[in-house]
Amino acid sequence: MSAQPSTTVEPLFQARGIVKRFGHVTALSGADFDLYPGEVLAVIGDNGAGKSTLIKVLSGALHPDEGDIRLDGEVVTFKTPLDARRAGIETVYQDLAVAPALDIASNLFLGRELRRGGPLGQVLRMLDKREMRREATRALAELNIDVQSVRSAVQDLSGGQRQGVAVARAAAWGRRVVIMDEPTAALGVKETAQVVELIKRVRERGLPVILISHDMPHVFELADRIHIMRLGKRAAVVTPQSHTMQEAVAIMTGATAA
């Protein structure tokens, strides 16, 4: 069973026939994937279903053995995560991939630091910290992320605030797609609620979000469509309107056919 937008809008990001093998183990066996503009697409699946491998292929962390990936209808090849980032696809990893000892502004510009104009930047390679702080403040404000100062070290932030910094970085640089891998894992109730609101605000900005999550209540609260993985393939795509949580889990576990 497949749930697609009723309009004639084409997928922004898609994959067809993705196969990924690790020796004698086939993690993906012809997986398909479609992400439409402006939606939150949740990806769910039991352990070993292939969802993590699929996301790693889509984000450039793994190269598929077979199949193709298309962005805006054009075939793309991501050999590394940097290739995906250059294409406008940002990933918020479960471990956040932040530098705790650095301040918030430095983390937002990690790997993309701004240099000062003239010889100071070109020859001495001095950073334009004032501009980075200004842009970091604006990026956090757009997503209503509450921090005392962008000069604060990330290690001094709460878990929810750290997640907010990682999400703000992805939203600031992700021109096409933001991928979030278990964004509420290991967070308390209050911090989880803050991250859920963050995801909603990212969608309101028009950025489509791929959400990998085991938290079914949040999946059904946030997702426009739900991509269900089973045995290395897409078993079904459902919506919170078409299926209950129990029905989605039944498809995921193989208790019922899609």
C-alpha positions as CSV (number, residue, x, y, z in Angstrom):
1,M,0.0,0.0,0.0
2,S,1.4,3.4,-1.0
3,A,0.4,6.8,0.2
4,Q,1.4,9.7,-2.0
5,P,0.4,13.3,-2.2
6,S,-2.8,13.8,-4.2
7,T,-1.2,16.5,-6.4
8,T,1.0,15.9,-9.4
9,V,4.1,17.2,-7.5
10,E,7.2,15.1,-8.3
11,P,9.4,13.7,-5.5
12,L,12.2,16.1,-4.5
13,F,14.5,13.2,-3.4
14,Q,14.1,9.6,-4.4
15,A,15.8,6.3,-4.7
16,R,15.0,3.3,-6.8
17,G,16.2,-0.3,-6.5
18,I,18.9,0.4,-3.9
19,V,20.9,-2.7,-3.0
20,K,23.6,-2.7,-0.4
21,R,25.6,-5.8,0.6
22,F,28.1,-6.3,3.4
23,G,29.8,-9.5,2.5
24,H,27.2,-12.3,2.5
25,V,24.7,-10.1,4.2
26,T,22.2,-8.1,2.1
27,A,21.1,-5.1,4.1
28,L,19.1,-3.5,1.3
29,S,17.4,-5.6,-1.4
30,G,15.9,-3.3,-3.9
31,A,14.7,-0.5,-1.6
32,D,12.7,2.4,-3.0
33,F,12.3,5.8,-1.4
34,D,10.3,9.1,-2.2
35,L,10.5,12.4,-0.3
36,Y,8.1,15.2,-1.5
37,P,8.7,18.9,-1.0
38,G,7.8,20.4,2.3
39,E,6.8,17.2,4.1
40,V,8.0,15.3,7.2
41,L,8.6,11.7,6.1
42,A,9.1,9.3,9.0
43,V,11.2,6.2,8.3
44,I,10.4,3.3,10.7
45,G,11.4,-0.3,10.8
46,D,12.4,-3.1,13.2
47,N,16.0,-3.7,14.0
48,G,17.7,-5.1,10.9
49,A,15.0,-3.8,8.6
50,G,17.5,-1.7,6.7
51,K,16.4,1.8,7.6
52,S,19.8,2.9,9.0
53,T,21.6,1.5,5.9
54,L,19.1,3.3,3.6
55,I,19.6,6.6,5.4
56,K,23.4,6.2,5.2
57,V,23.1,5.7,1.5
58,L,20.9,8.8,1.1
59,S,23.3,10.9,3.2
60,G,26.4,9.7,1.4
61,A,27.9,7.7,4.3
62,L,27.5,4.5,2.2
63,H,27.6,3.9,-1.5
64,P,25.0,1.5,-2.9
65,D,26.0,-1.6,-4.9
66,E,23.0,-1.2,-7.2
67,G,20.2,1.4,-7.8
68,D,20.2,5.1,-8.3
69,I,19.4,8.2,-6.3
70,R,17.7,11.3,-7.8
71,L,17.6,14.8,-6.5
72,D,15.2,17.2,-8.3
73,G,14.9,14.5,-11.0
74,E,18.6,14.3,-11.7
75,V,20.7,11.2,-10.9
76,V,23.2,12.0,-8.2
77,T,26.2,10.1,-6.8
78,F,27.2,10.7,-3.2
79,K,30.6,9.2,-2.5
80,T,31.0,10.9,0.9
81,P,28.7,12.8,3.3
82,L,30.5,15.9,2.0
83,D,29.0,15.3,-1.5
84,A,25.5,15.2,0.1
85,R,26.1,18.3,2.1
86,R,27.3,20.1,-1.1
87,A,24.0,19.1,-2.7
88,G,22.1,20.7,0.2
89,I,21.4,17.6,2.3
90,E,22.2,17.9,5.9
91,T,22.0,15.2,8.6
92,V,21.5,15.5,12.3
93,Y,23.2,12.4,13.7
94,Q,22.1,10.6,16.9
95,D,25.4,11.6,18.5
96,L,24.8,15.2,17.2
97,A,28.4,15.5,15.8
98,V,29.1,18.7,17.8
99,A,32.3,19.9,19.3
100,P,31.5,20.3,23.0
101,A,34.5,22.5,23.9
102,L,33.6,25.1,21.1
103,D,31.0,27.7,21.4
104,I,27.6,27.7,19.7
105,A,28.6,29.9,16.8
106,S,31.7,27.9,16.1
107,N,29.6,24.7,16.0
108,L,27.1,26.2,13.6
109,F,30.0,27.0,11.2
110,L,32.0,23.9,11.9
111,G,33.8,23.1,8.6
112,R,32.4,26.2,7.0
113,E,34.1,28.9,9.0
114,L,34.0,32.5,7.7
115,R,37.3,34.3,7.3
116,R,37.9,38.0,7.6
117,G,38.3,40.1,4.5
118,G,41.6,41.1,3.0
119,P,45.1,39.9,4.1
120,L,43.9,39.1,7.6
121,G,41.7,36.3,6.2
122,Q,43.5,35.4,3.1
123,V,47.1,35.4,4.4
124,L,46.7,35.0,8.2
125,R,43.5,33.0,7.9
126,M,41.8,34.8,10.7
127,L,38.2,34.0,11.4
128,D,35.4,36.5,11.2
129,K,34.0,35.6,14.6
130,R,31.8,38.6,14.8
131,E,29.9,37.7,11.6
132,M,29.7,34.1,12.6
133,R,28.1,35.1,15.9
134,R,25.7,37.4,14.2
135,E,24.6,34.7,11.8
136,A,24.4,32.1,14.5
137,T,22.2,34.4,16.6
138,R,19.9,34.9,13.6
139,A,19.7,31.1,12.8
140,L,18.8,30.3,16.4
141,A,16.2,33.1,16.6
142,E,14.5,31.8,13.4
143,L,13.9,28.5,15.1
144,N,13.1,30.0,18.4
145,I,15.9,28.2,20.1
146,D,16.5,29.7,23.6
147,V,20.2,30.0,24.6
148,Q,21.8,32.6,26.8
149,S,24.5,33.5,24.3
150,V,26.1,32.1,21.1
151,R,29.4,32.4,22.9
152,S,28.4,29.7,25.3
153,A,30.3,26.4,25.1
154,V,28.1,23.5,23.8
155,Q,29.3,21.4,26.7
156,D,27.5,23.8,29.1
157,L,24.1,23.3,27.4
158,S,21.3,20.9,28.2
159,G,20.7,17.9,26.0
160,G,17.7,19.6,24.4
161,Q,19.7,22.8,23.7
162,R,22.6,20.7,22.1
163,Q,20.0,19.1,19.9
164,G,18.7,22.5,19.0
165,V,22.2,23.6,18.0
166,A,22.6,20.6,15.7
167,V,19.2,21.1,14.2
168,A,19.9,24.9,13.7
169,R,23.1,24.0,11.9
170,A,21.3,21.5,9.6
171,A,18.5,24.0,8.9
172,A,20.9,26.8,8.2
173,W,22.9,24.8,5.6
174,G,20.4,22.3,4.4
175,R,19.1,23.9,1.2
176,R,17.2,20.8,0.0
177,V,16.7,18.2,2.8
178,V,17.3,17.7,6.5
179,I,17.7,14.2,7.8
180,M,17.2,13.6,11.6
181,D,18.4,10.3,13.1
182,E,16.5,9.6,16.3
183,P,16.5,13.2,17.4
184,T,14.7,12.6,20.7
185,A,16.8,9.6,21.9
186,A,18.1,10.0,25.4
187,L,16.2,13.2,26.1
188,G,13.8,14.0,28.9
189,V,10.2,14.7,28.4
190,K,10.6,18.5,28.4
191,E,13.6,18.4,26.1
192,T,11.8,16.0,23.8
193,A,8.9,18.3,23.5
194,Q,11.3,21.1,22.5
195,V,12.8,19.0,19.8
196,V,9.4,18.1,18.4
197,E,8.5,21.8,18.2
198,L,11.9,22.4,16.4
199,I,11.0,19.8,13.7
200,K,7.7,21.5,13.2
201,R,9.4,24.9,12.7
202,V,11.9,23.4,10.3
203,R,9.0,22.1,8.2
204,E,7.2,25.5,8.4
205,R,10.3,27.0,6.8
206,G,9.6,24.8,3.8
207,L,12.5,22.3,4.3
208,P,11.4,18.6,3.9
209,V,12.5,16.4,6.8
210,I,13.4,12.7,6.9
211,L,12.8,11.6,10.4
212,I,14.2,8.2,11.6
213,S,12.5,7.3,14.9
214,H,11.4,4.5,17.2
215,D,9.1,6.8,19.0
216,M,5.7,6.0,17.4
217,P,3.6,8.7,19.1
218,H,6.0,11.3,17.8
219,V,6.1,9.7,14.4
220,F,2.3,10.0,14.2
221,E,2.3,13.5,15.6
222,L,4.9,14.9,13.2
223,A,4.9,12.8,10.0
224,D,2.9,13.6,6.9
225,R,3.7,10.1,5.6
226,I,5.4,7.1,7.1
227,H,7.8,4.9,5.2
228,I,7.9,1.4,6.6
229,M,11.0,-0.7,6.1
230,R,11.0,-4.5,6.3
231,L,13.6,-7.1,5.2
232,G,15.6,-4.5,3.3
233,K,12.8,-3.0,1.3
234,R,10.0,-0.5,1.5
235,A,7.1,-2.5,2.8
236,A,4.5,0.3,2.6
237,V,4.0,4.0,2.9
238,V,1.1,5.0,5.1
239,T,-0.2,8.2,6.7
240,P,-1.5,8.9,10.2
241,Q,-4.9,9.4,8.7
242,S,-5.0,6.0,6.8
243,H,-3.5,3.8,9.5
244,T,-3.4,3.5,13.2
245,M,-0.2,3.2,15.2
246,Q,-1.0,-0.5,15.8
247,E,-1.6,-1.1,12.1
248,A,1.7,0.5,11.1
249,V,3.6,-1.6,13.7
250,A,1.8,-4.8,12.4
251,I,3.1,-4.0,8.8
252,M,6.6,-3.2,10.3
253,T,6.8,-6.6,12.1
254,G,5.2,-8.6,9.3
255,A,2.1,-9.5,11.4
256,T,0.0,-8.1,8.5
257,A,0.7,-7.6,4.8
258,A,0.8,-4.1,3.5
